[in-house]
Amino acid sequence: MKNIAFFGGGNIAQSIIKGLINSGYCTKNIFFVDRNSNNQKALKKLGIKKLSGAKHKIDIYILAVKPKDATAAFQTILKKDTKPKIVSLVAGLKTKRYKSFGKNIEIMRAMPNTSSKYGLGITAIYNSSFKQRDLSRVIKLFEKIGIIITVKKENKLDAFTGMIGSGPAYFFYLLKSYEKRLLELCNGNKKKVNEIIVNLIKGVGASVENDKDLDKLISAVASKKGTTEAGLKSFKENKLKKVFEKGLKAAIKRSGEISNEY
Ligand SMILES: NC(=O)c1ccc[n+]([C@@H]2O[C@H](COP(=O)([O-])OP(=O)(O)OC[C@H]3O[C@@H](n4cnc5c(N)ncnc54)[C@H](OP(=O)(O)O)[C@@H]3O)[C@@H](O)[C@H]2O)c1
């Protein structure tokens, strides 16, 4: 695959683009369309060009606008290209909605997350009408920025949207409690606090990567009548796990609802 064009160049597009550039993808093969001047500036800074319909032949379009803008943006692509191959990153919107706009459209969906920027992305992929060769190219593209998982049923993407697309934000949210307490402990030294949080998370990642069994990892930290046990006991009494699972459920449900809204 040579030329790719991001239609919508905000948070997720920029994460993917940065990840691709870091992986060695040539900037001259990446194009964008975006109406937001701040995002335009950020994209130009990355060395990628604005798409000019007449000049550039695009192999794959990546639709990366908010759900409310998706059908309008999609139709704009159709005006530029009569046989487009489009990968939609848009949460919720089902492929049958896009297919209602024309016959010659190759469409598939991908649900990535912002960790793609560091080559640590997780992208769930659902193919609706891409030909095998094009699908393989898209898979290879997303493999440059992390791992991929292929789903056979489109409604499974809702779960990946709620858990993986949104996933980083839940961890950032939990880390805010650490940040607050650590800032007190470190006399407001933000740099130090950032270092501590980074090592905490990297260490957790390395432990999970090496040891895999989460219960074993918990018991390796928690000793009888110790501090961890006290913390875990309080979490259990306050049903933290249930609250967290409820949050995931709400996000997954919301992904399904978006589909009916636009
Ligand atoms: N952010 C994530 O972590 C994440 C993860 C997985 C999937 N997604 C999905 O990716 C999509 C984009 O999310 P995002 O967070 O990247 O959104 P975003 O930061 O708002 O970026 C979207 C960009 O597209 C522009 N745009 C919208 N309609 C346009 C049009 N017709 N022509 C030209 N530019 C247009 C927007 O301009 P304006 O600012 O002027 O509207 C904005 O710059 C969403 O559907 C979301 O569900 C996001």
The ligand as a Tripos MOL2 file, in Angstrom:
@<TRIPOS>MOLECULE
LIG
   48    52     1     0     0
SMALL
NO_CHARGES

@<TRIPOS>ATOM
      1 N1         -9.6030    9.5250   20.3240 N.am      1 LIG1
      2 C1         -9.4880    8.2050   20.4870 C.2       1 LIG1
      3 O1         -8.7900    7.7270   21.3950 O.2       1 LIG1
      4 C2        -10.2100    7.2640   19.5580 C.ar      1 LIG1
      5 C3         -9.9250    5.8920   19.6150 C.ar      1 LIG1
      6 C4        -10.5830    5.0370   18.7170 C.ar      1 LIG1
      7 C5        -11.5000    5.5410   17.8040 C.ar      1 LIG1
      8 N2        -11.7690    6.8750   17.7920 N.ar      1 LIG1
      9 C6        -12.7590    7.3760   16.8230 C.3       1 LIG1
     10 O2        -12.0810    8.2350   15.9230 O.3       1 LIG1
     11 C7        -12.9250    9.3040   15.5300 C.3       1 LIG1
     12 C8        -12.1780   10.6130   15.7060 C.3       1 LIG1
     13 O3        -11.9080   10.8370   17.0720 O.3       1 LIG1
     14 P1        -10.8660   11.9560   17.5260 P.3       1 LIG1
     15 O4        -10.8250   11.8910   19.0000 O.co2     1 LIG1
     16 O5         -9.6110   11.8390   16.7500 O.co2     1 LIG1
     17 O6        -11.6680   13.2700   17.0410 O.3       1 LIG1
     18 P2        -11.0990   14.7410   16.8390 P.3       1 LIG1
     19 O7         -9.8680   14.9380   17.6690 O.co2     1 LIG1
     20 O8        -12.2480   15.6650   17.0390 O.co2     1 LIG1
     21 O9        -10.6550   14.7750   15.3080 O.3       1 LIG1
     22 C9        -11.5520   14.8370   14.2410 C.3       1 LIG1
     23 C10       -11.0770   15.9070   13.2740 C.3       1 LIG1
     24 O10       -11.8340   15.8080   12.0660 O.3       1 LIG1
     25 C11       -12.2320   17.1290   11.6670 C.3       1 LIG1
     26 N3        -13.4240   17.0180   10.8090 N.ar      1 LIG1
     27 C12       -14.6670   16.5810   11.1430 C.ar      1 LIG1
     28 N4        -15.4840   16.6100   10.0620 N.ar      1 LIG1
     29 C13       -14.7440   17.0650    9.0320 C.ar      1 LIG1
     30 C14       -15.0270   17.3080    7.6680 C.ar      1 LIG1
     31 N5        -16.2370   17.0780    7.1420 N.pl3     1 LIG1
     32 N6        -14.0320   17.7980    6.8740 N.ar      1 LIG1
     33 C15       -12.7970   18.0290    7.3980 C.ar      1 LIG1
     34 N7        -12.4580   17.8080    8.7000 N.ar      1 LIG1
     35 C16       -13.4220   17.3310    9.5050 C.ar      1 LIG1
     36 C17       -12.4960   17.8140   12.9750 C.3       1 LIG1
     37 O11       -12.5920   19.2140   12.8460 O.3       1 LIG1
     38 P3        -13.4070   20.0570   13.9710 P.3       1 LIG1
     39 O12       -12.5490   20.0470   15.2050 O.co2     1 LIG1
     40 O13       -13.5420   21.3930   13.3620 O.co2     1 LIG1
     41 O14       -14.7100   19.3600   14.1930 O.co2     1 LIG1
     42 C18       -11.2860   17.3470   13.7950 C.3       1 LIG1
     43 O15       -10.1330   18.1040   13.5020 O.3       1 LIG1
     44 C19       -14.1900    9.2080   16.3920 C.3       1 LIG1
     45 O16       -15.2600    8.7540   15.6160 O.3       1 LIG1
     46 C20       -13.8490    8.2280   17.4780 C.3       1 LIG1
     47 O17       -14.9460    7.4180   17.7950 O.3       1 LIG1
     48 C21       -11.1300    7.7460   18.6190 C.ar      1 LIG1
@<TRIPOS>BOND
     1     1     2 1
     2     2     3 2
     3     2     4 1
     4     4     5 ar
     5     4    48 ar
     6     5     6 ar
     7     6     7 ar
     8     7     8 ar
     9     8     9 1
    10     8    48 ar
    11     9    10 1
    12     9    46 1
    13    10    11 1
    14    11    12 1
    15    11    44 1
    16    12    13 1
    17    13    14 1
    18    14    15 2
    19    14    16 1
    20    14    17 1
    21    17    18 1
    22    18    19 2
    23    18    20 1
    24    18    21 1
    25    21    22 1
    26    22    23 1
    27    23    24 1
    28    23    42 1
    29    24    25 1
    30    25    26 1
    31    25    36 1
    32    26    27 ar
    33    26    35 ar
    34    27    28 ar
    35    28    29 ar
    36    29    30 ar
    37    29    35 ar
    38    30    31 1
    39    30    32 ar
    40    32    33 ar
    41    33    34 ar
    42    34    35 ar
    43    36    37 1
    44    36    42 1
    45    37    38 1
    46    38    39 2
    47    38    40 1
    48    38    41 1
    49    42    43 1
    50    44    45 1
    51    44    46 1
    52    46    47 1
@<TRIPOS>SUBSTRUCTURE
     1 LIG1         1 GROUP 0 **** ****
